[in-house]
């Protein structure tokens, strides 16, 4: 027994995934194709995708936002958890990576649920707010420019309904957040973001040690 989260070595991690991961063949193919890309470390872990899909299902989410699509794995997880009439606004800068994403979304029959927006995410979020969509989204996932995390967060709080959930990726930054020698822009921004959310009375929070660290922030009513 233990009174703190245990560490996962390779054998225990394999056991966890073997006992719980229900990754569809299409998602596995997308993950394997992405693994051949130079930027493959940007891919979320499959157990994290499944976890986020479960949260979306538990919430009964129908409207969601994703910042940072990459090759579309997390978008597939989230869109697949939405009802048939659901909508995922997916934001990214790359037409190359999202071209791969579109192929898999179409094959999965989920392209109609995903509204891909190519361009700076802050502009998309500001556009949604200006269009009167404040308070209409259930769920958001952030995995984009780390130095803009705080700005994303503020816009998303405005777009979420009371009780809505923001999920923020990479908040442990491969352990760099506790390394005093790391003072690059991304690491400094993530540290500041983590402290800001910790102290924000507008949300209930939990930092979950899954993948590279996933912060869950629920907008209080």
PyMOL commands that set and color helices and strands:
alter all, ss='L'
color gray80, all
select helices_A, chain A and resi 10-20+25-34+40-42+46-59+73-81+95-108+111-113+121-130+146-159+173-178+185-198
alter helices_A, ss='H'
color red, helices_A
select strands_A, chain A and resi 63-67+87-92+114-118+137-142+160-169+203-208+214-219
alter strands_A, ss='S'
color yellow, strands_A
deselect
rebuild
show_as cartoon
